[in-house]
Amino acid sequence: DPAKIKSAKTAIAALKLIEQAKSPFVSRGDNSGTHNLEKSLWKEAGITPKGDWYIEAGQGMGATLGIANERNAYTITDRGTLLALSKRVNLPILIEGDKALLNIYSVMEVNPVNGPRINATGGKAFADFMVAPQTQNVIKSFGAEKFGQSLFVPVAGKKEEELGV
């Protein structure tokens, strides 16, 4: 932890420390949801990351974690991918619990007036299935046996203030 981000209380504070130290940071650089989250965090920190220390991988999360691991660099990732790759990636989690890092997956039904080929019945069935208590329980325990903790956190029916920390 060359930039000493473990002591930071927020992701924004951690990014400021990384930039000040010019510690290597690997970005997905692929306009994915995770990359867009990262860009918004840099913007909120008032930083335009550039220079030799900022590496844009242009890759998916697995490859980005591999590069960060090889270069002993910082990155932003989802817990599920990090846990799934734990046998080949040896990166510690240094910042977690900050609401700014939440990456919520959502399900929504498509309005059938948007096109003649929309399967409104199937869409509703899928959405209902995803938020059902039984499905949320599967999500809650998925990966726990193999990785010691779940890869995902189910949040169906929870209010925003209940999420995060």
Secondary structure, DSSP 8 states (H G I E B T S, - for coil): -TT-GGG-SSHHHHHHHHHHHT--EEE--S--HHHHHHHHHHHHTT----STTEEE--S-HHHHHHHHHHTT-B----HHHHHHTTTT------S---GGG----------GGG-TT--HHHHHHHHHHHHSHHHHHHHHHTTHHHHSS-S----TT--GGGS--
